[in-house]
Amino acid sequence: MTTRVRVVTLNVWNSRGDAAARMAMVNAGLRRLDPDLVAFQEVLPDQLPGLLDGTGLHGTHQARTTATAPPHADRYGGTAIATRWPHRIAEVLDQRGTDAPDVPWLTLAALVPLPALGDVLFIAPTTSFRLDAEAQRERQVLALSDLDARHRTALPTVMAGDFNAEPESAGIRYLTGRQSLSGRSTHFHDAWEVAGSGPGHTWSADNPRAAEDIELLVRQPGHRRRIDYVFVGSPHAHPGAFARVRGAGLAFDEPVDGVWPSDHYGVVADLEVGLLTTARE
């Protein structure tokens, strides 16, 4: 028995720009894509119902999971997830610290029941955004692997979000098993690497919505990076199951009537999830 699972991640860009028009575009895109697991970043609590209207998805915003809002959350928003099947929050991880005080986005870890297969762990993080913050991101991805270890199920974990780091960075190399950090190692499959085509840039000077922040943070022409990801757990952590990446592409990467949905492009990945009937397939 296998189940097809479509995963989408998108940085919503809070309330900047033509927010109402952009939210309507994202909602229309979600209806068209018909995803099963969605990770949102930089979304305000009052935006989530409109984003999910008519999609049949069950949503949880970080604001519903904690009594105290992180600083700047009212301006920059937070993390939210949406799932085809009703989920339950397993843990909320606050990744702020003395070396990352300006990240108002919490990490949500949810258990989602897949039909006939059981629960899958779905993790929705955002890591530090500054170009000089790789040390912070290294600490944060180590915490993400600990979070996975605390709650993972037989089915491969799905993790999706805005990691603010290119594939060659230490944090992403750690997640994909290419290097160790602090004497530790792990392994997730990068869905784009398995099934995507082309560079897969998700934050690009080609998007006018990104131009202002690229000028603020980078100040170099033609800046383009792949920083948004869908990851799936490894057979090493899930020996009795699989999550084969059958497709990966960009989403929300074109304007409609001159309006761009966000300053990021989203990522959509199609997974085939199942349990092995024998020790080896």
C-alpha positions in Angstrom: 0.0 0.0 0.0 1.4 3.4 -1.0 0.0 6.9 -0.8 0.8 9.9 -3.0 1.7 13.0 -1.0 2.1 16.4 -2.5 4.2 18.8 -0.4 4.3 22.6 -0.9 6.4 25.2 0.9 6.1 29.0 0.4 7.3 32.1 2.1 4.2 34.3 2.1 6.1 37.6 2.7 3.7 38.7 5.4 1.6 41.8 4.6 4.0 43.6 2.3 3.1 44.7 -1.2 -0.4 44.1 -2.5 -1.1 41.7 0.3 -4.8 41.1 -0.5 -4.2 40.4 -4.1 -1.2 38.2 -3.3 -3.2 36.2 -0.8 -5.9 35.6 -3.3 -3.3 34.4 -5.8 -1.8 32.0 -3.3 -5.2 30.6 -2.4 -6.0 30.1 -6.1 -2.6 28.4 -6.5 -3.2 26.1 -3.6 -6.6 25.1 -5.0 -5.0 24.2 -8.3 -2.0 22.4 -6.8 -4.2 20.5 -4.3 -1.4 19.7 -1.8 -1.5 17.4 1.2 1.2 19.0 3.3 2.0 22.7 3.2 4.6 24.8 5.1 4.1 28.5 5.2 6.7 31.0 6.4 6.2 34.7 7.2 2.4 34.4 7.4 0.3 36.5 9.8 -2.4 34.6 11.8 -5.3 36.5 10.2 -4.0 35.6 6.7 -4.1 31.8 7.2 -7.9 31.4 6.9 -8.0 33.2 3.6 -5.1 31.2 2.3 -6.8 27.9 3.0 -10.4 28.9 2.1 -11.9 26.2 -0.1 -8.8 24.0 0.0 -10.1 21.5 2.5 -6.8 21.8 4.4 -6.5 21.9 8.2 -4.2 24.7 9.3 -2.3 25.6 12.5 -0.4 28.9 12.9 2.4 29.2 15.4 0.3 31.9 17.3 -2.1 29.1 18.4 0.7 27.1 19.9 2.4 29.5 22.3 1.2 32.0 24.9 3.9 34.5 24.1 4.6 35.8 20.6 8.2 36.3 19.5 9.3 39.9 19.0 8.4 41.3 15.5 5.9 38.5 14.8 3.2 41.1 14.4 5.2 42.6 11.5 7.0 39.6 9.9 4.5 36.9 10.7 5.4 33.3 11.7 5.2 29.7 10.6 2.1 27.8 9.8 1.3 24.4 8.4 -1.7 23.0 6.6 -2.5 19.3 6.1 -5.0 17.3 4.1 -5.7 15.1 7.2 -6.2 16.6 10.7 -2.8 16.8 12.4 -1.7 17.1 15.9 1.2 19.3 17.0 4.0 17.2 18.5 6.4 20.1 19.5 7.0 23.7 18.9 10.7 24.7 18.7 11.9 28.3 19.3 15.2 28.6 17.4 16.0 32.1 18.7 19.1 32.5 20.8 21.8 35.0 21.7 23.2 34.5 18.2 19.8 34.6 16.5 17.6 37.1 18.3 15.8 38.5 15.3 14.1 35.3 14.1 10.4 35.5 15.0 9.5 32.2 13.3 9.0 29.1 15.3 9.4 25.6 14.0 6.3 23.4 14.0 6.5 19.6 14.2 3.2 17.8 13.5 2.1 14.2 13.3 -0.1 13.7 10.3 -2.1 10.4 9.7 -1.6 9.1 6.2 -4.4 6.8 5.0 -3.7 3.1 5.7 0.0 3.9 6.6 0.0 5.6 9.9 1.5 8.9 11.2 4.2 10.8 9.3 6.2 13.6 11.0 6.0 16.9 9.2 8.5 19.6 10.3 8.1 23.2 9.1 11.2 25.4 10.0 12.6 28.7 9.1 16.3 29.4 9.8 18.2 32.7 10.2 18.2 34.9 7.1 21.3 36.9 7.3 24.1 36.1 4.8 26.7 36.0 7.7 24.5 33.8 9.9 25.7 30.3 8.9 26.9 29.6 12.4 23.4 30.2 13.6 21.9 28.0 10.9 24.3 25.2 11.8 23.0 25.3 15.3 19.5 25.4 14.1 19.8 22.4 11.7 21.4 20.4 14.5 18.3 21.2 16.6 16.1 20.1 13.7 17.8 16.7 13.5 17.2 16.4 17.3 13.6 17.3 16.8 13.2 14.7 14.2 14.8 12.0 16.4 12.4 12.8 19.2 9.3 12.4 17.1 10.0 10.4 13.9 7.7 7.6 13.0 8.2 4.5 10.8 7.4 6.6 7.8 10.1 8.9 6.5 10.0 12.4 8.0 9.0 15.3 5.7 10.6 18.6 6.4 9.8 21.7 4.3 10.6 25.4 4.7 12.7 28.5 4.0 16.3 27.6 5.1 17.9 30.8 3.9 20.9 28.8 2.7 22.2 27.4 -0.6 22.8 23.7 -1.2 26.6 24.2 -0.8 26.3 25.7 2.7 27.4 23.7 5.8 23.8 23.4 7.2 22.3 22.0 4.0 25.4 19.8 3.4 24.8 18.5 7.0 21.1 17.7 6.3 21.9 15.9 3.1 24.7 13.8 4.7 27.6 15.5 2.9 29.4 16.7 6.1 29.3 16.5 9.8 28.7 19.3 12.3 29.9 19.2 15.9 30.9 15.6 15.4 27.4 14.6 14.3 25.8 13.6 11.0 22.4 12.8 9.6 20.8 12.3 6.2 17.7 13.6 4.4 17.0 13.5 0.6 16.7 17.0 -1.0 13.6 16.6 -3.2 14.9 19.1 -5.8 18.2 17.3 -6.1 16.3 14.0 -6.7 13.7 15.2 -9.2 14.0 18.9 -9.9 15.2 20.4 -13.2 17.5 23.4 -13.5 18.9 25.5 -10.7 15.6 25.8 -8.8 16.3 29.4 -7.6 13.6 30.4 -5.1 14.9 33.9 -4.2 15.9 35.8 -7.3 16.5 39.2 -8.7 14.2 38.1 -11.5 11.3 38.6 -9.1 10.6 42.3 -8.6 9.2 41.5 -5.1 12.6 40.3 -4.0 14.5 43.3 -5.4 14.1 45.5 -2.3 15.4 43.0 0.2 18.2 41.8 -2.2 19.4 45.4 -2.4 19.2 45.7 1.4 20.9 42.4 2.2 23.1 41.7 -0.8 23.7 44.8 -2.9 24.9 42.8 -5.8 23.3 42.5 -9.3 21.7 39.3 -10.6 21.5 37.6 -7.2 19.8 34.2 -7.3 19.8 31.4 -4.8 17.9 28.2 -4.0 17.1 28.5 -0.3 13.6 26.9 0.0 13.5 23.1 0.3 11.5 19.9 0.7 13.4 17.1 2.5 12.4 13.5 3.1 13.9 11.2 5.7 16.5 8.6 4.9 16.2 4.7 4.9 18.9 4.8 7.6 16.4 6.3 10.0 13.3 4.6 8.5 14.4 1.1 7.3 10.9 -0.2 6.9 9.5 2.5 4.7 10.1 4.8 1.8 9.2 8.2 0.5 10.3 8.2 -3.2 10.4 11.7 -4.8 8.5 11.4 -8.0 8.6 15.1 -9.0 9.8 18.5 -7.9 9.2 21.9 -9.3 8.7 25.6 -8.6 5.3 27.1 -7.7 4.1 30.6 -7.4 6.9 31.7 -9.6 5.0 33.7 -12.2 3.1 37.0 -12.0 -0.7 37.3 -12.6 -1.8 40.6 -14.1 1.6 42.0 -13.1 1.3 40.9 -9.5 3.9 38.5 -8.1 2.6 36.2 -5.3 5.6 36.6 -3.0 9.2 37.6 -2.9 10.0 33.9 -2.8 9.1 31.2 -5.3 7.5 28.1 -3.7 8.6 24.5 -4.1 6.2 21.6 -4.8 7.3 18.0 -4.4 5.4 14.8 -5.2 6.2 11.8 -3.0 5.2 8.2 -3.1 5.1 7.0 0.5 4.8 3.4 1.6 5.9 0.6 4.0 8.1 -2.2 2.9 6.6 -5.7 3.2 10.0 -7.3 3.7 13.2 -6.3 5.3 14.5 -5.4 1.9 12.5 -4.3 -1.1 
